[in-house]
Amino acid sequence: MYIRNKYTNMLIRPTTLENYNIYYISKDKISQFWYIINQGISDMASLVGANYIWDAPEERSVEKQIEIITNAANNGANAMLIAALDPVAVSSAIEYAKSLGVKIIYLDTPAAAEGIITLATDDYSAGVTAGENMIVELAVAGYRQGTIGIVSDSIMSTNTRERVNGFRSVLAPNGNYKLLNTQFGPGSASAEIIANSYIANNPDLVGIYGTNEDTTIGVGNAISKSNLPIVGIGFDFPPETQKMIEDGSLKAVMVQNPYTMGYLGMAQTIAALKGFETGPPYINTGVSVRTKNTN
């Protein structure tokens, strides 16, 4: 539908929410975390009458995410909600998109390229909370000393790096526990292999920490199969980790708010497209702690 501009007498197409090309570009389409973000985006989009496309590498690939961002920009994207796989590597593609006028909103993991707003967990604080819960659960299990392993998803991931830093800031001064070097294994299968190695090579191992959904599932699987009373602490609460909390393979998980990231992220995207105030450049969407006693 077109209307006539009363000043120029030209026919123009009005800009409605349906006319905007909005992309949600996550790190992959495997983790339930991204599906929950998508549900939040979808609910807000339905509420305001906006359309969007969810595109992402089927499995994590920085090169593929760069390609998706570039293609979206070339296909006339007006805005992108992005979780950056590699904050530095993807920034050139994001800067290219910005040069074409694309509005950039970050969910969970920002890139080095400046965006309008980032909605994410305060990862350092979440890591501190994970460390505090590790100490509590070790005490409950009767451990006063021993070694602790840390499994993270990628050396390039800024958010999980901060979760490691926060965790170490609590455990390192304690003095009773030796923190092993962080090992990196994207995906639950590789995380399980790393956790198995910790178990096999450290007879005094008392705990393992996973920094995201996939590594937490891998850690929980390894602990479950070992039949040893190792304390597992991790992140996120898909059905797999819910079951592990119930059967004791994991003692506590830090539960983020991906739905809120998506819901508010789409609201902020619409505000940016409409030229409205988008609020602070960073919104901490928070975490809660889930244990068997809080189910």
C-alpha positions as CSV (number, residue, x, y, z in Angstrom):
1,M,0.0,0.0,0.0
2,Y,1.3,3.4,-1.0
3,I,0.3,6.9,0.2
4,R,0.9,10.3,-1.5
5,N,3.3,12.7,0.2
6,K,1.4,16.0,0.5
7,Y,4.6,18.0,0.2
8,T,6.1,16.4,-2.9
9,N,3.0,14.8,-4.4
10,M,5.0,11.5,-4.8
11,L,3.7,8.1,-3.9
12,I,5.7,6.5,-1.0
13,R,5.4,3.3,0.9
14,P,4.9,4.0,4.6
15,T,7.5,2.4,7.0
16,T,5.6,0.0,9.3
17,L,7.0,-2.7,11.5
18,E,6.1,-5.2,8.9
19,N,8.4,-3.4,6.4
20,Y,11.5,-3.8,8.6
21,N,14.0,-6.5,7.9
22,I,15.2,-7.7,11.3
23,Y,17.6,-10.6,11.8
24,Y,18.4,-12.6,15.0
25,I,21.8,-14.1,14.5
26,S,22.8,-16.5,17.3
27,K,26.0,-18.5,17.8
28,D,24.4,-21.8,16.6
29,K,21.1,-23.6,16.4
30,I,22.0,-26.4,18.9
31,S,21.9,-24.9,22.4
32,Q,18.5,-24.5,24.0
33,F,19.7,-21.2,25.2
34,W,19.3,-19.7,21.8
35,Y,15.9,-21.2,21.3
36,I,14.7,-19.6,24.6
37,I,16.1,-16.2,23.4
38,N,14.2,-16.8,20.1
39,Q,10.9,-17.4,22.0
40,G,11.4,-14.0,23.8
41,I,12.0,-12.3,20.5
42,S,9.1,-14.0,18.9
43,D,6.7,-13.1,21.7
44,M,7.7,-9.4,21.5
45,A,7.6,-9.4,17.7
46,S,4.0,-10.9,17.8
47,L,3.0,-8.3,20.4
48,V,4.1,-5.3,18.2
49,G,3.5,-6.8,14.8
50,A,7.1,-7.1,13.7
51,N,8.7,-9.8,11.5
52,Y,12.2,-11.2,11.8
53,I,14.4,-14.0,10.5
54,W,16.5,-16.2,12.8
55,D,19.7,-17.2,11.0
56,A,22.8,-18.9,12.6
57,P,25.4,-21.5,11.9
58,E,24.0,-25.0,12.4
59,E,27.2,-25.7,14.4
60,R,29.5,-23.1,15.7
61,S,31.6,-21.5,12.9
62,V,33.0,-18.0,13.0
63,E,33.4,-18.0,9.3
64,K,29.8,-19.0,8.8
65,Q,28.5,-16.3,11.2
66,I,30.6,-13.7,9.4
67,E,29.0,-14.9,6.1
68,I,25.5,-14.7,7.6
69,I,26.0,-11.2,9.0
70,T,27.4,-10.0,5.6
71,N,24.6,-11.6,3.6
72,A,21.9,-10.1,5.9
73,A,23.4,-6.6,5.4
74,N,23.5,-7.1,1.7
75,N,19.9,-8.4,1.7
76,G,18.6,-5.1,3.2
77,A,18.7,-5.8,6.9
78,N,17.5,-2.8,9.0
79,A,18.5,-4.3,12.3
80,M,20.4,-7.3,13.7
81,L,20.2,-8.9,17.1
82,I,23.6,-10.7,17.4
83,A,25.4,-13.0,19.8
84,A,29.0,-12.7,18.6
85,L,30.9,-16.0,18.3
86,D,34.3,-14.3,18.1
87,P,34.0,-10.6,19.3
88,V,37.0,-9.6,17.3
89,A,36.7,-11.7,14.2
90,V,33.1,-10.8,13.5
91,S,33.5,-7.1,14.1
92,S,34.6,-6.3,10.5
93,A,31.3,-7.8,9.2
94,I,29.4,-5.8,11.8
95,E,31.1,-2.6,10.9
96,Y,30.2,-3.3,7.3
97,A,26.6,-3.8,8.3
98,K,26.7,-0.5,10.3
99,S,28.1,1.3,7.2
100,L,24.9,0.3,5.4
101,G,22.7,1.8,8.2
102,V,22.0,-1.5,10.1
103,K,21.1,-1.1,13.8
104,I,23.1,-3.5,16.0
105,I,21.8,-4.9,19.2
106,Y,23.8,-7.5,21.1
107,L,22.4,-10.4,23.0
108,D,24.5,-12.4,25.5
109,T,27.9,-11.7,23.8
110,P,28.8,-8.3,22.2
111,A,31.5,-7.9,19.6
112,A,34.3,-5.3,19.7
113,A,32.3,-3.2,17.2
114,E,30.1,-0.8,19.0
115,G,26.4,-1.5,19.1
116,I,23.4,0.4,20.3
117,I,22.8,-1.8,23.4
118,T,23.9,-5.1,24.9
119,L,21.5,-7.3,26.9
120,A,23.5,-9.9,28.8
121,T,24.4,-11.6,32.0
122,D,27.0,-9.8,34.2
123,D,29.3,-12.7,33.7
124,Y,32.0,-11.9,36.2
125,S,29.4,-11.6,39.0
126,A,27.8,-14.8,37.8
127,G,31.2,-16.5,38.0
128,V,31.6,-15.2,41.6
129,T,28.2,-16.7,42.4
130,A,29.2,-20.0,40.9
131,G,32.4,-20.0,43.0
132,E,30.5,-19.3,46.2
133,N,28.2,-22.1,45.4
134,M,31.1,-24.4,44.7
135,I,32.5,-23.7,48.2
136,V,29.2,-24.3,49.8
137,E,28.6,-27.6,48.0
138,L,32.1,-28.8,48.7
139,A,31.5,-28.2,52.4
140,V,28.2,-30.0,52.3
141,A,30.0,-33.0,50.6
142,G,32.5,-33.0,53.4
143,Y,35.5,-31.8,51.3
144,R,38.0,-29.4,52.9
145,Q,40.7,-29.7,50.2
146,G,41.4,-31.1,46.8
147,T,41.6,-30.0,43.1
148,I,39.0,-28.4,41.0
149,G,38.7,-28.5,37.2
150,I,37.3,-25.8,34.9
151,V,35.8,-26.5,31.5
152,S,35.0,-23.5,29.2
153,D,33.7,-23.4,25.7
154,S,36.2,-21.2,23.8
155,I,39.3,-19.3,24.6
156,M,37.9,-16.5,22.4
157,S,34.6,-16.2,24.3
158,T,34.6,-13.0,26.4
159,N,31.5,-13.9,28.5
160,T,32.7,-17.4,29.6
161,R,36.2,-16.0,30.2
162,E,34.6,-13.6,32.7
163,R,32.7,-16.5,34.3
164,V,36.1,-18.2,34.8
165,N,37.7,-15.1,36.2
166,G,34.8,-14.5,38.7
167,F,35.0,-18.2,39.8
168,R,38.7,-18.1,40.3
169,S,38.5,-14.8,42.3
170,V,36.5,-16.7,44.9
171,L,38.4,-20.1,44.9
172,A,42.0,-18.9,44.6
173,P,42.1,-16.9,47.9
174,N,40.5,-19.8,49.7
175,G,43.8,-21.7,49.8
176,N,42.2,-25.1,50.5
177,Y,41.6,-26.0,46.9
178,K,44.0,-26.2,43.9
179,L,42.5,-24.8,40.7
180,L,43.6,-26.7,37.6
181,N,44.3,-25.0,34.3
182,T,41.1,-24.1,32.4
183,Q,40.5,-26.5,29.5
184,F,38.5,-25.5,26.4
185,G,36.0,-27.8,24.6
186,P,33.1,-26.4,22.6
187,G,30.2,-28.7,22.7
188,S,29.0,-31.2,25.3
189,A,30.9,-34.2,23.8
190,S,34.3,-32.5,23.9
191,A,33.5,-31.0,27.4
192,E,32.8,-34.6,28.6
193,I,36.1,-35.8,27.3
194,I,37.9,-33.0,29.2
195,A,36.0,-33.7,32.4
196,N,36.8,-37.4,32.1
197,S,40.5,-36.5,31.7
198,Y,40.3,-34.4,34.9
199,I,38.8,-37.4,36.7
200,A,41.3,-39.9,35.4
201,N,44.4,-37.8,36.1
202,N,43.5,-36.2,39.4
203,P,42.8,-38.7,42.2
204,D,42.1,-35.8,44.6
205,L,39.6,-34.1,42.3
206,V,36.6,-32.8,44.2
207,G,34.8,-30.5,41.8
208,I,34.4,-29.5,38.2
209,Y,32.9,-26.2,36.9
210,G,31.3,-25.8,33.5
211,T,30.9,-22.2,32.1
212,N,27.9,-22.6,29.8
213,E,25.1,-25.0,28.8
214,D,27.1,-27.3,26.6
215,T,30.1,-27.6,29.0
216,T,27.8,-28.1,31.9
217,I,26.1,-31.0,30.2
218,G,29.4,-32.5,29.4
219,V,30.6,-32.1,33.0
220,G,27.4,-33.6,34.4
221,N,27.6,-36.6,32.0
222,A,31.2,-37.3,33.1
223,I,30.4,-37.1,36.8
224,S,27.4,-39.3,36.4
225,K,29.4,-42.0,34.6
226,S,32.3,-41.9,37.0
227,N,30.0,-42.8,40.0
228,L,32.3,-40.6,42.1
229,P,31.0,-37.9,44.6
230,I,32.5,-35.0,42.6
231,V,30.7,-31.6,42.9
232,G,29.5,-30.3,39.6
233,I,28.6,-26.6,39.2
234,G,27.6,-25.0,35.9
235,F,25.3,-22.8,33.9
236,D,21.8,-22.9,32.3
237,F,18.8,-25.0,32.9
238,P,17.7,-27.0,29.8
239,P,16.0,-30.4,30.4
240,E,19.4,-32.2,30.5
241,T,20.8,-30.1,33.4
242,Q,17.4,-30.2,35.2
243,K,17.7,-34.0,35.2
244,M,21.3,-33.8,36.4
245,I,20.3,-31.6,39.3
246,E,17.7,-34.1,40.3
247,D,20.0,-37.1,40.2
248,G,22.9,-35.3,41.9
249,S,25.3,-35.3,38.9
250,L,25.3,-31.5,39.2
251,K,24.9,-29.7,42.5
252,A,24.0,-26.2,41.3
253,V,23.6,-24.2,38.1
254,M,23.5,-20.5,37.4
255,V,20.3,-19.8,35.5
256,Q,20.5,-16.9,33.1
257,N,17.4,-15.2,31.6
258,P,17.6,-15.8,27.9
259,Y,13.9,-15.1,27.4
260,T,14.3,-11.7,28.9
261,M,17.3,-11.1,26.6
262,G,15.2,-11.8,23.6
263,Y,12.0,-10.1,24.7
264,L,13.7,-6.9,25.7
265,G,16.1,-7.1,22.9
266,M,13.4,-7.0,20.3
267,A,11.7,-4.1,22.2
268,Q,15.0,-2.2,22.1
269,T,15.4,-3.0,18.4
270,I,12.0,-1.6,17.6
271,A,12.8,1.5,19.6
272,A,16.0,2.0,17.8
273,L,14.3,1.6,14.4
274,K,11.7,4.1,15.3
275,G,14.2,6.6,16.7
276,F,13.0,6.3,20.3
277,E,15.2,6.3,23.4
278,T,16.9,2.9,23.9
279,G,18.0,3.4,27.5
280,P,21.5,2.5,28.9
281,P,24.1,0.9,26.6
282,Y,24.1,-2.2,28.8
283,I,21.3,-4.1,30.6
284,N,22.2,-6.9,33.0
285,T,19.5,-9.5,32.7
286,G,20.7,-11.3,35.9
287,V,21.1,-14.9,37.1
288,S,19.5,-17.1,39.8
289,V,20.9,-20.2,41.4
290,R,19.1,-23.6,40.9
291,T,19.8,-26.5,43.2
292,K,17.8,-29.6,44.0
293,N,16.3,-27.9,47.0
294,T,15.1,-24.9,44.9
295,N,13.3,-27.1,42.3
